[in-house]
Amino acid sequence: MELKQIRHFLSVAETLNFTQAADQNDISQPALTKSIQKLEEEFGGLLIVRDGKNTRLTELGQKIRSEFSNILESETRAKLLAHDYLESGHSMLNIGIADSLGPSKFVEFLARYLSENPNTRIVLHQIDQSTSQEAILSGFLDACICTQRATENHKIKTTRLFEERLLMAFAKNDDFAKKSEIELEEFSKQNYLDRLNCEFRSGFLEMVDNKDLDIRPLIQSDREDWIQQLVAAGKGVCTLGEFSRVVSGIRMRPINGVDLQRTVAISFVFGSAASPSIIALEKLAQNYDWDC
C-alpha cells in the first residue's frame, strides 16, 4: 500500500465521483480505478460500491476512512516539522484537547509557554477522549489534555492539572441565578439539552434514574457550542463542567446531591528522547498555578 493509493481512496470518499477524484489527483479514471482495486485486494474486501451514478463507501470503506485520514495528517505533520526544523529553526507541538473541555483554564498557560519558548509553534487538535492514548503513542500528538483515566497506560506519563465539578448551566437572566444551588427535582422539570460528549453524562443520568426522576432531552448534540448557545438563549438547561463554558450569557450553579467531578490532566509518552519543547511544556504544566 502506497500513500498515493490512500490519497486516491480519500478523494473518492470525499467526492463519491471517480471522474472528479481522478481530476483531483491528475490521473486517468482507469488508473484511479486500478489503484482502488489494488487496495481492495490488499484489504480483502470491497471499499467502494459503484452502482451507476450512485457511488458509496462500503462498511469496510467507512471504517478505514478515518485511519487513512490520520495517515495523511501524519505525513503533513512530518513535512511541517522538517520544514520548521530545517528552514526556520522552529519546533512544532501538536497538543490534543478533549472535545468536552473549555479553553478558559488554558489561555494564560499557553500564552506563558509561548512567551518562554518563542521558537515553538503550537497546533491544537480537538480529539475524542477515547482515542487520546492511541494518538499519543502513535506520535500523532506530542501531548494531550483530557480527563485522567482510572487506569493509565504504563507507556504514558500523566500530570494532574486541576479538578472540575459538574454544574447546572442556564441563561444569565434566569431566576436560577438567585439561588446558591439547584435541586435535582427542579432540574428535571426543565427543558433538558443533552451534551452527548459530556464525560459526566452516564454518571449523571444514573443519579437521575436512582431518584426515579424522568429527564427527557429536548435536543441532543455533540456540538458544545450549539448546546451552550441554546442555553444562553433561554431554550433549556444543561449540565456543564465549571470551567467548560465557551458561550457568553450562561451562569452555573451546583446541583444539590450531585457530587460529580473529573481530574483534568496532561499526558506525554514516557522516554528520554523527548524534545526540549515537550520537556518545557511538561515542566510548566507541573509548576503552573492552575487555581489562579
Residue frames as qw, qx, qy, qz and C-alpha x, y, z in Angstrom:
[[0.000, 0.888, 0.460, 0.000, 0.00, 0.00, 0.00],
 [0.443, 0.155, 0.028, 0.882, 1.35, 3.40, -1.01],
 [0.012, -0.452, -0.348, 0.821, 0.46, 6.91, 0.09],
 [0.224, 0.140, -0.413, -0.871, -0.82, 7.76, -3.36],
 [0.317, -0.293, -0.865, -0.257, -3.35, 4.92, -3.08],
 [0.192, -0.509, -0.644, 0.537, -4.57, 6.39, 0.21],
 [0.078, 0.357, -0.039, -0.930, -4.94, 9.79, -1.46],
 [0.266, -0.055, -0.707, -0.653, -6.88, 8.18, -4.30],
 [0.290, -0.423, -0.857, 0.058, -9.26, 6.45, -1.90],
 [0.125, -0.520, -0.454, 0.713, -9.86, 9.57, 0.19],
 [0.133, 0.201, -0.300, -0.923, -10.57, 11.63, -2.93],
 [0.350, -0.234, -0.782, -0.461, -13.24, 9.14, -3.99],
 [0.300, -0.459, -0.759, 0.351, -14.61, 9.02, -0.43],
 [0.048, -0.426, -0.214, 0.878, -14.93, 12.80, -0.40],
 [0.270, 0.257, -0.345, -0.861, -16.36, 13.33, -3.89],
 [0.620, 0.230, 0.715, -0.226, -18.15, 9.98, -4.41],
 [0.643, 0.737, 0.036, -0.204, -17.27, 10.56, -8.05],
 [0.829, -0.110, 0.323, 0.443, -14.44, 8.72, -9.83],
 [0.497, 0.674, 0.206, 0.506, -14.15, 11.36, -12.56],
 [0.164, -0.939, 0.087, -0.290, -13.72, 14.22, -10.07],
 [0.755, -0.577, 0.279, 0.139, -11.36, 12.17, -7.91],
 [0.806, 0.202, 0.272, 0.486, -9.21, 11.34, -10.95],
 [0.276, 0.826, 0.075, 0.486, -9.02, 15.04, -11.89],
 [0.459, -0.868, 0.143, -0.122, -8.03, 15.96, -8.32],
 [0.753, -0.444, 0.419, 0.246, -5.12, 13.50, -8.49],
 [0.275, 0.740, -0.438, -0.430, -4.18, 14.32, -12.10],
 [0.240, -0.168, 0.936, 0.194, -4.54, 10.72, -13.29],
 [0.428, -0.046, -0.614, -0.662, -6.88, 8.94, -15.67],
 [0.738, -0.245, 0.170, -0.605, -10.06, 7.37, -14.39],
 [0.931, 0.087, -0.351, -0.051, -8.93, 3.81, -15.34],
 [0.460, 0.362, -0.595, 0.550, -5.70, 4.38, -13.37],
 [0.351, -0.365, 0.413, -0.757, -7.70, 5.56, -10.37],
 [0.894, -0.106, -0.074, -0.429, -9.99, 2.53, -10.59],
 [0.814, 0.223, -0.496, 0.204, -6.98, 0.22, -10.74],
 [0.142, 0.421, -0.568, 0.693, -5.45, 1.91, -7.70],
 [0.616, -0.282, 0.281, -0.680, -8.65, 1.40, -5.67],
 [0.939, 0.054, -0.256, -0.221, -8.89, -2.22, -6.83],
 [0.580, 0.335, -0.615, 0.415, -5.34, -2.89, -5.59],
 [0.214, -0.357, 0.520, -0.746, -6.32, -1.50, -2.19],
 [0.820, -0.117, 0.059, -0.557, -9.39, -3.73, -2.12],
 [0.859, 0.196, -0.470, 0.049, -7.27, -6.77, -2.96],
 [0.312, 0.368, -0.637, 0.602, -4.89, -5.91, -0.13],
 [0.370, -0.218, 0.474, -0.769, -7.72, -5.44, 2.39],
 [0.021, 0.084, 0.996, 0.014, -9.63, -8.46, 1.16],
 [0.146, 0.632, 0.732, -0.209, -12.96, -6.74, 0.51],
 [0.222, 0.685, 0.389, 0.574, -14.79, -4.01, -1.35],
 [0.271, -0.303, -0.306, 0.861, -14.15, -0.46, -0.17],
 [0.261, 0.352, -0.048, -0.898, -16.31, 1.39, -2.67],
 [0.480, 0.422, 0.769, -0.011, -19.52, 0.36, -4.41],
 [0.093, 0.269, -0.370, -0.884, -20.03, 1.67, -7.96],
 [0.311, 0.469, 0.823, -0.079, -23.70, 1.41, -8.87],
 [0.296, 0.772, 0.410, 0.385, -24.13, 3.64, -11.88],
 [0.111, 0.695, -0.114, 0.701, -24.03, 7.21, -10.58],
 [0.671, -0.677, 0.015, -0.302, -24.59, 6.02, -7.00],
 [0.607, 0.333, -0.576, 0.436, -21.02, 5.67, -5.73],
 [0.582, -0.709, 0.108, -0.384, -20.79, 4.98, -1.99],
 [0.054, 0.515, -0.805, 0.288, -18.45, 3.57, 0.63],
 [0.732, -0.215, -0.639, -0.100, -18.96, 0.06, 1.93],
 [0.675, -0.731, -0.050, -0.083, -18.95, -0.57, 5.67],
 [0.828, -0.168, 0.052, 0.533, -15.28, -1.57, 5.41],
 [0.401, 0.517, 0.125, 0.746, -14.54, 1.60, 3.45],
 [0.318, -0.835, -0.100, -0.438, -16.21, 3.71, 6.12],
 [0.807, -0.568, -0.033, 0.155, -14.20, 2.04, 8.88],
 [0.747, -0.080, 0.116, 0.650, -10.78, 2.66, 7.27],
 [0.264, 0.813, 0.202, 0.479, -11.51, 6.18, 6.04],
 [0.361, -0.922, 0.083, -0.114, -10.62, 7.87, 9.33],
 [0.796, -0.390, 0.289, 0.361, -7.46, 5.78, 9.66],
 [0.631, 0.404, 0.302, 0.589, -6.35, 6.79, 6.17],
 [0.007, 0.929, 0.107, 0.355, -7.08, 10.44, 7.03],
 [0.608, -0.765, 0.180, 0.114, -4.84, 10.14, 10.09],
 [0.806, -0.027, 0.307, 0.505, -2.05, 8.70, 7.96],
 [0.417, 0.648, 0.229, 0.595, -2.13, 11.66, 5.60],
 [0.288, -0.934, -0.011, -0.212, -2.33, 14.09, 8.52],
 [0.762, -0.523, 0.229, 0.304, 0.78, 12.44, 9.97],
 [0.687, 0.285, 0.289, 0.603, 2.57, 12.83, 6.65],
 [0.114, 0.854, 0.153, 0.483, 1.63, 16.51, 6.53],
 [0.546, -0.834, 0.076, -0.019, 2.74, 16.95, 10.12],
 [0.823, -0.224, 0.240, 0.464, 6.11, 15.29, 9.41],
 [0.512, 0.527, 0.241, 0.634, 6.72, 17.61, 6.48],
 [0.156, -0.916, -0.075, -0.361, 5.86, 20.67, 8.56],
 [0.730, -0.646, 0.130, 0.182, 8.16, 19.51, 11.34],
 [0.767, 0.048, 0.260, 0.585, 11.01, 19.00, 8.88],
 [0.292, 0.726, 0.210, 0.587, 10.41, 22.39, 7.28],
 [0.377, -0.905, -0.018, -0.194, 10.25, 24.21, 10.60],
 [0.791, -0.498, 0.189, 0.301, 13.39, 22.49, 11.85],
 [0.708, 0.111, 0.325, 0.618, 15.49, 22.90, 8.70],
 [0.282, 0.626, 0.308, 0.658, 14.29, 26.25, 7.42],
 [0.209, -0.803, -0.079, -0.552, 13.20, 28.35, 10.36],
 [0.264, 0.266, -0.708, 0.599, 14.74, 26.77, 13.44],
 [0.552, -0.246, 0.234, -0.762, 11.27, 26.49, 14.96],
 [0.031, -0.045, -0.995, 0.079, 9.77, 23.40, 16.54],
 [0.534, -0.220, -0.291, -0.763, 6.10, 22.44, 16.47],
 [0.159, -0.011, 0.881, -0.445, 3.99, 20.90, 19.22],
 [0.484, -0.239, -0.594, -0.597, 0.78, 19.01, 18.44],
 [0.125, -0.030, 0.738, -0.663, -1.46, 19.06, 21.51],
 [0.308, -0.387, -0.782, -0.379, -4.78, 17.25, 21.72],
 [0.252, -0.096, 0.407, -0.873, -7.66, 18.79, 23.67],
 [0.104, 0.337, 0.931, -0.098, -10.60, 16.64, 24.76],
 [0.039, -0.416, -0.507, -0.754, -13.70, 17.91, 22.98],
 [0.419, -0.731, -0.527, -0.109, -15.61, 18.45, 26.24],
 [0.520, -0.438, -0.218, 0.701, -13.00, 20.80, 27.77],
 [0.156, 0.966, 0.198, 0.052, -13.37, 24.57, 27.63],
 [0.628, 0.493, -0.149, 0.583, -10.44, 26.92, 26.97],
 [0.249, -0.916, 0.007, -0.315, -10.67, 29.25, 29.97],
 [0.755, -0.606, 0.205, 0.142, -8.10, 27.43, 32.12],
 [0.819, 0.022, 0.322, 0.475, -5.57, 27.15, 29.30],
 [0.365, 0.893, 0.115, 0.237, -5.41, 30.59, 27.68],
 [0.183, -0.918, 0.339, -0.093, -2.84, 32.08, 30.04],
 [0.798, -0.318, 0.485, 0.164, -0.99, 28.76, 30.34],
 [0.756, 0.416, 0.351, 0.364, -0.41, 28.56, 26.60],
 [0.204, 0.948, -0.028, 0.242, 0.42, 32.27, 26.38],
 [0.461, -0.788, 0.408, 0.023, 3.06, 31.88, 29.08],
 [0.839, -0.065, 0.467, 0.270, 4.53, 28.81, 27.41],
 [0.621, 0.651, 0.241, 0.364, 4.88, 30.62, 24.09],
 [0.032, -0.971, 0.168, -0.167, 6.45, 33.66, 25.75],
 [0.578, -0.626, 0.519, 0.074, 9.04, 31.39, 27.38],
 [0.614, -0.032, 0.704, 0.356, 9.53, 29.31, 24.22],
 [0.336, 0.687, -0.034, -0.643, 9.34, 31.78, 21.32],
 [0.189, 0.422, -0.751, -0.471, 10.72, 29.29, 18.79],
 [0.166, 0.166, 0.970, -0.056, 7.87, 26.83, 19.29],
 [0.448, -0.031, -0.300, -0.842, 4.63, 26.77, 17.35],
 [0.333, 0.080, 0.850, -0.402, 1.56, 25.00, 18.82],
 [0.435, -0.075, -0.600, -0.667, -1.15, 23.18, 16.87],
 [0.423, -0.028, 0.668, -0.611, -4.26, 22.35, 18.91],
 [0.353, -0.042, -0.818, -0.453, -6.36, 19.35, 17.88],
 [0.669, -0.175, 0.267, -0.671, -9.86, 18.60, 19.13],
 [0.323, 0.189, -0.923, -0.090, -9.96, 14.89, 19.94],
 [0.801, -0.359, -0.301, -0.372, -12.26, 12.23, 21.29],
 [0.472, -0.650, 0.520, -0.291, -11.22, 11.29, 24.83],
 [0.941, -0.063, 0.321, -0.082, -11.30, 7.58, 23.91],
 [0.826, 0.493, -0.009, 0.274, -8.62, 8.00, 21.23],
 [0.111, -0.954, 0.265, -0.083, -6.19, 10.13, 23.23],
 [0.654, -0.509, 0.538, 0.154, -3.74, 7.41, 24.28],
 [0.789, 0.321, 0.443, 0.281, -3.59, 5.91, 20.80],
 [0.367, 0.904, 0.053, 0.214, -2.90, 9.36, 19.32],
 [0.294, -0.864, 0.409, -0.005, -0.02, 9.96, 21.76],
 [0.742, -0.275, 0.588, 0.171, 1.54, 6.51, 21.32],
 [0.732, 0.512, 0.376, 0.246, 1.32, 6.75, 17.52],
 [0.457, -0.186, 0.142, 0.858, 3.20, 10.05, 17.57],
 [0.108, 0.680, 0.506, 0.519, 0.31, 11.99, 16.06],
 [0.308, -0.905, -0.076, -0.285, 0.15, 14.05, 19.28],
 [0.395, 0.426, -0.562, 0.590, 3.05, 15.24, 21.43],
 [0.024, 0.050, 0.698, -0.714, 0.75, 15.77, 24.41],
 [0.318, -0.469, -0.668, -0.482, -2.91, 15.52, 25.28],
 [0.170, -0.099, 0.480, -0.855, -5.06, 17.45, 27.75],
 [0.600, -0.247, -0.577, -0.496, -8.03, 15.37, 28.83],
 [0.728, -0.525, 0.146, -0.417, -9.65, 13.63, 31.78],
 [0.029, -0.495, 0.857, -0.140, -7.29, 11.42, 33.75],
 [0.760, -0.040, -0.557, -0.331, -8.19, 7.76, 33.37],
 [0.792, -0.517, 0.212, -0.247, -8.71, 5.37, 36.28],
 [0.856, -0.173, 0.376, 0.310, -6.16, 3.01, 34.73],
 [0.202, 0.867, -0.306, -0.338, -3.25, 4.53, 32.83],
 [0.895, 0.397, -0.137, 0.150, -1.04, 3.01, 30.14],
 [0.729, -0.539, 0.104, 0.409, 2.44, 2.33, 31.51],
 [0.596, 0.234, 0.284, 0.714, 3.96, 3.93, 28.41],
 [0.021, 0.735, 0.236, 0.635, 2.27, 7.25, 29.16],
 [0.347, -0.226, -0.517, 0.749, 3.07, 9.66, 31.97],
 [0.145, -0.748, -0.499, -0.412, 0.35, 11.92, 33.27],
 [0.216, 0.004, -0.386, 0.897, 0.46, 15.18, 35.24],
 [0.092, -0.716, -0.682, 0.114, -2.67, 16.24, 37.13],
 [0.170, 0.382, 0.115, 0.901, -3.72, 19.82, 36.43],
 [0.284, -0.110, 0.334, -0.892, -6.99, 20.57, 38.26],
 [0.142, 0.345, 0.913, -0.164, -10.39, 19.24, 39.35],
 [0.254, -0.058, -0.290, -0.921, -13.60, 20.25, 37.62],
 [0.316, 0.242, 0.776, -0.489, -17.12, 19.86, 39.05],
 [0.006, 0.397, 0.758, 0.518, -20.32, 19.21, 37.17],
 [0.114, 0.317, 0.372, -0.865, -22.77, 22.11, 37.49],
 [0.355, 0.671, 0.650, 0.006, -26.12, 23.15, 36.04],
 [0.206, -0.110, 0.263, 0.936, -25.93, 25.76, 33.27],
 [0.173, 0.745, 0.640, -0.073, -28.75, 28.18, 32.47],
 [0.280, 0.706, 0.211, 0.615, -29.34, 31.58, 30.83],
 [0.332, 0.094, -0.395, 0.851, -27.87, 34.50, 32.81],
 [0.314, -0.245, 0.039, -0.917, -31.26, 36.18, 33.28],
 [0.622, -0.291, -0.696, -0.213, -32.98, 33.04, 34.59],
 [0.567, -0.693, 0.081, -0.438, -34.41, 33.06, 38.14],
 [0.937, -0.143, -0.216, 0.233, -32.00, 30.21, 38.94],
 [0.453, 0.501, -0.276, 0.684, -29.30, 32.89, 39.23],
 [0.381, -0.666, 0.173, -0.617, -30.88, 33.97, 42.54],
 [0.925, -0.356, 0.018, -0.129, -30.21, 30.56, 44.09],
 [0.220, -0.722, 0.655, 0.039, -26.97, 29.19, 45.52],
 [0.133, -0.163, 0.959, 0.187, -27.74, 25.65, 44.38],
 [0.617, 0.080, -0.322, -0.713, -30.43, 23.83, 42.39],
 [0.674, -0.096, 0.662, -0.313, -32.47, 20.83, 43.50],
 [0.141, -0.123, 0.888, 0.421, -32.23, 17.84, 41.19],
 [0.266, 0.540, 0.791, -0.108, -36.02, 17.51, 41.10],
 [0.194, 0.826, 0.118, -0.516, -36.27, 21.12, 39.97],
 [0.060, -0.494, 0.657, 0.566, -33.65, 20.49, 37.30],
 [0.269, 0.137, 0.932, 0.199, -35.64, 17.52, 35.99],
 [0.304, 0.711, 0.571, -0.275, -38.62, 19.77, 35.24],
 [0.082, 0.740, -0.231, -0.626, -36.65, 21.98, 32.84],
 [0.799, 0.589, -0.078, -0.098, -36.12, 21.59, 29.11],
 [0.697, -0.487, 0.443, 0.283, -33.00, 19.41, 29.12],
 [0.562, 0.758, -0.312, -0.114, -30.35, 19.97, 26.45],
 [0.932, -0.253, 0.239, 0.103, -28.19, 16.86, 26.27],
 [0.145, 0.807, -0.554, -0.146, -24.41, 17.20, 25.67],
 [0.984, 0.106, -0.107, -0.100, -23.57, 13.84, 24.15],
 [0.648, 0.459, -0.448, 0.411, -19.78, 14.22, 24.57],
 [0.371, -0.717, 0.330, -0.489, -20.03, 15.01, 28.28],
 [0.440, 0.240, -0.835, 0.226, -17.87, 12.62, 30.29],
 [0.233, -0.060, 0.663, -0.709, -20.18, 13.10, 33.28],
 [0.557, -0.014, -0.330, -0.762, -23.24, 12.15, 31.24],
 [0.653, -0.119, -0.735, -0.137, -23.66, 8.48, 32.17],
 [0.324, -0.125, -0.703, 0.621, -23.00, 9.10, 35.87],
 [0.232, 0.048, 0.184, -0.954, -25.42, 12.00, 35.99],
 [0.630, -0.052, -0.425, -0.647, -28.21, 10.12, 34.21],
 [0.559, -0.117, -0.806, 0.153, -27.68, 7.18, 36.57],
 [0.080, -0.113, -0.554, 0.821, -28.17, 9.52, 39.53],
 [0.448, 0.030, -0.104, -0.888, -31.36, 10.83, 37.97],
 [0.660, -0.065, -0.666, -0.342, -32.63, 7.30, 37.41],
 [0.411, -0.105, -0.791, 0.441, -31.85, 6.32, 41.01],
 [0.115, 0.151, 0.392, -0.900, -34.01, 9.22, 42.19],
 [0.273, 0.504, 0.819, 0.021, -36.89, 7.97, 39.99],
 [0.168, 0.703, 0.042, -0.690, -36.86, 11.24, 38.10],
 [0.667, 0.479, 0.520, 0.233, -37.67, 11.50, 34.42],
 [0.044, -0.713, 0.240, 0.658, -35.39, 13.69, 32.30],
 [0.699, 0.461, 0.504, 0.211, -36.15, 13.67, 28.61],
 [0.342, -0.318, 0.260, 0.845, -33.83, 15.64, 26.35],
 [0.420, 0.771, 0.215, -0.428, -35.34, 18.34, 24.19],
 [0.594, 0.746, -0.300, -0.025, -32.25, 18.40, 21.97],
 [0.835, -0.365, 0.300, 0.282, -29.17, 16.17, 21.90],
 [0.562, 0.801, -0.173, 0.116, -25.90, 17.13, 20.24],
 [0.831, -0.211, -0.023, 0.514, -22.15, 16.54, 20.34],
 [0.334, 0.581, 0.043, 0.741, -21.63, 20.21, 19.43],
 [0.396, -0.411, -0.489, 0.660, -20.68, 22.04, 22.62],
 [0.043, -0.085, 0.057, 0.994, -21.17, 25.48, 21.07],
 [0.352, -0.321, -0.581, -0.660, -24.67, 24.69, 19.81],
 [0.524, -0.514, -0.671, 0.103, -25.94, 23.33, 23.13],
 [0.364, -0.379, -0.330, 0.784, -24.41, 26.20, 25.08],
 [0.048, -0.070, -0.248, -0.965, -25.82, 28.79, 22.68],
 [0.445, -0.453, -0.643, -0.429, -29.28, 27.30, 23.14],
 [0.505, -0.502, -0.559, 0.425, -28.83, 27.52, 26.91],
 [0.233, -0.202, -0.082, 0.948, -27.72, 31.16, 26.68],
 [0.225, -0.199, -0.427, -0.853, -30.82, 31.89, 24.59],
 [0.449, -0.077, 0.498, -0.738, -33.04, 30.51, 27.36],
 [0.708, 0.123, -0.467, -0.515, -34.20, 27.45, 25.41],
 [0.920, -0.231, -0.314, -0.044, -33.26, 24.99, 28.13],
 [0.414, -0.775, 0.468, -0.097, -30.64, 23.94, 30.67],
 [0.849, 0.289, -0.432, 0.094, -27.74, 21.51, 30.60],
 [0.763, -0.584, 0.110, 0.252, -25.04, 20.11, 32.83],
 [0.525, 0.772, -0.192, 0.304, -21.59, 21.58, 32.28],
 [0.741, -0.142, -0.275, 0.597, -18.09, 21.40, 33.71],
 [0.234, -0.872, -0.245, 0.352, -17.44, 24.51, 35.78],
 [0.222, -0.626, 0.348, 0.661, -14.56, 25.68, 33.54],
 [0.410, 0.134, 0.785, 0.446, -16.03, 24.46, 30.24],
 [0.313, 0.802, 0.381, -0.337, -18.19, 27.40, 29.23],
 [0.453, 0.011, 0.466, 0.760, -17.49, 28.57, 25.67],
 [0.008, 0.626, 0.507, 0.593, -20.50, 30.87, 25.16],
 [0.002, 0.083, -0.362, 0.928, -21.30, 34.12, 26.97],
 [0.549, -0.217, -0.151, -0.793, -24.68, 34.62, 28.60],
 [0.787, -0.201, -0.579, -0.077, -24.51, 31.47, 30.74],
 [0.300, -0.605, 0.530, -0.512, -24.45, 31.12, 34.52],
 [0.669, 0.026, -0.743, 0.001, -23.89, 27.98, 36.55],
 [0.520, -0.529, 0.386, -0.548, -24.86, 26.61, 39.95],
 [0.009, -0.201, 0.971, -0.131, -24.21, 23.33, 41.83],
 [0.687, -0.219, -0.458, -0.520, -26.95, 20.69, 41.78],
 [0.513, -0.471, 0.530, -0.483, -27.84, 19.54, 45.29],
 [0.862, -0.100, 0.466, -0.171, -26.87, 15.88, 45.76],
 [0.845, 0.514, 0.003, 0.148, -24.89, 15.66, 42.53],
 [0.399, -0.790, 0.414, 0.211, -21.23, 15.33, 43.51],
 [0.874, 0.318, 0.245, 0.275, -19.51, 14.56, 40.23],
 [0.008, -0.911, 0.309, 0.273, -16.09, 15.85, 39.27],
 [0.913, 0.337, 0.002, 0.231, -13.25, 14.96, 36.94],
 [0.521, -0.632, 0.281, 0.501, -9.49, 15.29, 37.11],
 [0.597, 0.801, -0.045, -0.001, -8.08, 17.15, 34.12],
 [0.683, -0.486, 0.399, 0.372, -4.55, 16.10, 33.25],
 [0.460, 0.763, -0.374, -0.257, -1.88, 16.42, 30.56],
 [0.914, -0.125, 0.377, 0.087, -0.24, 13.29, 29.18],
 [0.272, 0.758, -0.547, -0.230, 3.03, 12.56, 27.37],
 [0.937, 0.153, -0.313, 0.032, 4.90, 9.47, 26.22],
 [0.699, -0.634, 0.275, 0.185, 7.48, 8.10, 28.65],
 [0.847, 0.330, 0.095, 0.405, 11.04, 8.18, 27.34],
 [0.490, -0.580, 0.090, 0.645, 14.34, 10.00, 27.29],
 [0.411, 0.182, 0.504, 0.738, 14.04, 11.15, 23.66],
 [0.075, 0.864, 0.484, -0.119, 11.56, 13.97, 24.30],
 [0.411, 0.576, 0.101, 0.700, 12.35, 17.23, 22.55],
 [0.236, -0.051, -0.380, 0.893, 13.25, 20.37, 24.55],
 [0.339, -0.226, -0.175, -0.897, 9.88, 21.90, 23.65],
 [0.711, -0.347, -0.553, -0.261, 8.00, 18.92, 25.12],
 [0.575, -0.183, -0.558, 0.569, 10.15, 18.91, 28.24],
 [0.032, 0.088, -0.166, 0.982, 9.46, 22.64, 28.70],
 [0.534, -0.314, -0.354, -0.701, 5.71, 22.06, 28.32],
 [0.730, -0.319, -0.602, 0.058, 5.73, 19.28, 30.90],
 [0.428, -0.088, -0.449, 0.779, 7.75, 21.36, 33.37],
 [0.182, -0.185, 0.005, -0.966, 5.42, 24.35, 33.05],
 [0.647, -0.338, -0.493, -0.473, 2.35, 22.13, 33.48],
 [0.676, -0.268, -0.603, 0.329, 3.82, 20.77, 36.72],
 [0.361, -0.178, -0.336, 0.851, 4.69, 24.18, 38.16],
 [0.129, -0.373, -0.312, -0.864, 1.80, 26.28, 36.86],
 [0.178, 0.142, 0.631, -0.742, -0.74, 27.65, 39.35],
 [0.135, -0.294, -0.806, -0.497, -3.91, 26.05, 37.99],
 [0.189, -0.639, -0.687, 0.290, -6.01, 27.53, 40.80],
 [0.128, -0.304, -0.015, 0.944, -5.40, 31.11, 39.66]]
